[in-house]
C-alpha cells in the first residue's frame, strides 16, 4: 500500500470550463484555472467532483479533465478525483478504474453511490468493498459526502471502519456540524484518514480541533483568503476572517456554479465563460452579478483593514 500524507490547507472543488454553448469542455481554460488555483495558494485540488458538474460529463470528459489537471499541476500540488456517477456497482468500478489509471494522488468515493436512501450501513459497506476490490490495491482512497442526488453522511461506525482499514486518507466533510466533526476527529485519531471541512462557518473551529484543511466551493471566489486562514488559525485576526468568510459564503446559495465562473472571468480575468450544464447561465441576473461584485469589494476592503498581506 502506498503511504502518503496529504497536505492541509485549502483545496478547491474544481469547476469545469465550457465553450459558450456548453457542448464542449474548454481544456485550455481548465489548464488556466488550475494554474490560478495553485498561484493563489491551494495545496491540493479536487477534480471530477460535483462542482465539476460530473453528473453531466461523459466518462471520456471526466478522464480528460483529470489528465489536464494532473499535467498542469505537474506534481506542484496534490490532486484527488472522484468521477463515479453510475447506479450499478459494475459501472462504477469501470468509471473509477478509468479515473485511477490517470494517476491521481487519491481516488475519492461519492458516499451516496453505494446505497440508496433507505439502505443501511451494512449494505453500504458491502457495496463499497465490492467496488474497492475491483480497483488497484495500492491507490489511496477517500470519501466525499456529495449532496447530489442525495446527501449521505458517513456514520461514526463506518468512519471508524474506514480509518482502521488503512486504505482511506481523505474525507470531504459536508456535515456542517462542529460537534459531529469533533466526534469524527476522535474516531480517526492516529489513522491515515484526515478530514477536510467544506463548511465556512465551522471551518476555523474545526481547524483548531484538528481538521486538515478546507475543501469547498468558496475557494473559487476567495482562494487566497482560505489559504491564509488555514495557515494562520492562531492569528489574532483569524476570527475576523472567519466571520467574513461565513457571511460571504452565503453566495453559494445564489446561482452556483455560474456565479463562480462569472467572478473568475470578470474579476480574475480568466478565459472562463459562464456556460454550465447544470444551471442556465442566463439565470445570473444583474442583481446576482452585483452581489458577486459586492463580495469581491468587501473582501478587498476587509483584508486591507485587517492588514493582511495576500
Secondary structure in CASP SS format (residue, H / E / C, confidence):
PFRMAT SS
TARGET T0000
AUTHOR 0000-0000-0000
METHOD secondary structure of the structure
MODEL  1
X C 1.00
X C 1.00
X C 1.00
X C 1.00
X C 1.00
X C 1.00
X C 1.00
X C 1.00
X E 1.00
X E 1.00
X E 1.00
X E 1.00
X E 1.00
X C 1.00
X C 1.00
X C 1.00
X C 1.00
X E 1.00
X C 1.00
X C 1.00
X C 1.00
X C 1.00
X C 1.00
X C 1.00
X E 1.00
X C 1.00
X H 1.00
X H 1.00
X H 1.00
X H 1.00
X H 1.00
X H 1.00
X H 1.00
X H 1.00
X H 1.00
X H 1.00
X H 1.00
X H 1.00
X H 1.00
X C 1.00
X C 1.00
X C 1.00
X C 1.00
X E 1.00
X E 1.00
X E 1.00
X E 1.00
X C 1.00
X C 1.00
X H 1.00
X H 1.00
X H 1.00
X C 1.00
X H 1.00
X H 1.00
X H 1.00
X C 1.00
X C 1.00
X H 1.00
X H 1.00
X H 1.00
X H 1.00
X H 1.00
X H 1.00
X H 1.00
X H 1.00
X H 1.00
X H 1.00
X H 1.00
X H 1.00
X H 1.00
X H 1.00
X H 1.00
X C 1.00
X C 1.00
X C 1.00
X C 1.00
X E 1.00
X E 1.00
X E 1.00
X E 1.00
X C 1.00
X C 1.00
X C 1.00
X C 1.00
X C 1.00
X C 1.00
X C 1.00
X H 1.00
X H 1.00
X H 1.00
X H 1.00
X H 1.00
X H 1.00
X H 1.00
X H 1.00
X H 1.00
X H 1.00
X H 1.00
X H 1.00
X C 1.00
X C 1.00
X C 1.00
X C 1.00
X C 1.00
X E 1.00
X E 1.00
X E 1.00
X E 1.00
X E 1.00
X H 1.00
X H 1.00
X H 1.00
X C 1.00
X C 1.00
X C 1.00
X C 1.00
X C 1.00
X C 1.00
X C 1.00
X H 1.00
X H 1.00
X H 1.00
X H 1.00
X H 1.00
X H 1.00
X H 1.00
X H 1.00
X H 1.00
X H 1.00
X H 1.00
X H 1.00
X H 1.00
X C 1.00
X C 1.00
X C 1.00
X C 1.00
X C 1.00
X C 1.00
X C 1.00
X E 1.00
X E 1.00
X E 1.00
X E 1.00
X C 1.00
X C 1.00
X C 1.00
X C 1.00
X C 1.00
X C 1.00
X C 1.00
X C 1.00
X C 1.00
X C 1.00
X C 1.00
X H 1.00
X H 1.00
X H 1.00
X H 1.00
X H 1.00
X H 1.00
X H 1.00
X H 1.00
X H 1.00
X H 1.00
X C 1.00
X C 1.00
X E 1.00
X E 1.00
X E 1.00
X E 1.00
X E 1.00
X E 1.00
X C 1.00
X C 1.00
X C 1.00
X C 1.00
X H 1.00
X H 1.00
X H 1.00
X H 1.00
X H 1.00
X H 1.00
X H 1.00
X H 1.00
X H 1.00
X H 1.00
X H 1.00
X C 1.00
X C 1.00
X C 1.00
X C 1.00
X C 1.00
X E 1.00
X E 1.00
X E 1.00
X E 1.00
X C 1.00
X C 1.00
X C 1.00
X C 1.00
X C 1.00
X H 1.00
X H 1.00
X H 1.00
X H 1.00
X H 1.00
X H 1.00
X H 1.00
X C 1.00
X C 1.00
X C 1.00
X E 1.00
X E 1.00
X E 1.00
X E 1.00
X C 1.00
X C 1.00
X H 1.00
X H 1.00
X H 1.00
X H 1.00
X H 1.00
X H 1.00
X H 1.00
X H 1.00
X H 1.00
X H 1.00
X H 1.00
X H 1.00
X H 1.00
X C 1.00
X C 1.00
X C 1.00
X C 1.00
X C 1.00
X C 1.00
X H 1.00
X H 1.00
X H 1.00
X H 1.00
X H 1.00
X H 1.00
X H 1.00
X H 1.00
X H 1.00
X H 1.00
X H 1.00
X H 1.00
X H 1.00
X H 1.00
X H 1.00
X H 1.00
X C 1.00
X C 1.00
X C 1.00
X C 1.00
X H 1.00
X H 1.00
X H 1.00
X H 1.00
X H 1.00
X H 1.00
X H 1.00
X H 1.00
X H 1.00
X C 1.00
X C 1.00
X C 1.00
X C 1.00
X C 1.00
X C 1.00
X C 1.00
X C 1.00
X C 1.00
X C 1.00
X C 1.00
X C 1.00
X C 1.00
X C 1.00
X H 1.00
X H 1.00
X H 1.00
X C 1.00
X C 1.00
X H 1.00
X H 1.00
X H 1.00
X H 1.00
X H 1.00
X H 1.00
X H 1.00
X H 1.00
X H 1.00
X H 1.00
X H 1.00
X H 1.00
X H 1.00
X H 1.00
X H 1.00
X H 1.00
X H 1.00
X H 1.00
X H 1.00
X H 1.00
X H 1.00
X C 1.00
X C 1.00
X C 1.00
X C 1.00
END
